Amino acid sequence: QAEEKLKAAWCQQAEQLWEMGHRECLLQSDVQQAGEQLESFKTQVMQVCSPSAAGSTGESVTEQQVIEKVRQISDENQQSHEREKSLQKELSSRLAKEREVSGNIEMFKKSLQKLQ
């Protein structure tokens, strides 16, 4: 009876080890696939950001290159937003001056009509 219990325990442990090995293989496959997807993503990002820099030499793109390119695009985007705000302020100022001048012209026309 003790021998049967040992055999059953051994079989159970062997089965658990086999399952763990199978899971490890699946995880390794998943890690490899994730790595390939990351490389593909980095290349795609670089192709979008700078088509001439990505894939032209056949070398894989480094994470640092992707980070630098994204940072550069972010900085350019920030500068564009600041420029847009500046232009909007300038436009608002010009529109206000235009309204003032139009109002002055209307007052001048009315005054001129009264004098005539």
C-alpha positions, 0 to 999 in steps of 0.5 A: 500500500505504501508502495502504491502511494509512493508510485501515485505521488511520483506519477503526480510529481512527474505529471506536474513537472511535465506541465511545468516544462510545457508551460515553460516552453509556452512562456519562452515562445511567448517571450520570443514572439513579444520580442519579435513584435517589439522589434517590428514595432520599433521599426514601424515607429522609426519608419513613421518618424524618420523613413530614411533612418529605419530599415535602410541599413538593414540593422535593427532599430535600438530602443534608444533611437526610438525614444530619441525620435519620439522625444524629438517629435514630442518637442516639435509638437510642443513648439507647434502648440506654443506657436499656435497659441502665440498666433492665436493671441496675435490674431485676437489682438488684430481682430480687436484693433480691426473692430476698434478701427471699424467702430472709429470709421463708423463714428467718423462717417456719422459725424461727417453725415451730420456735418453735411 
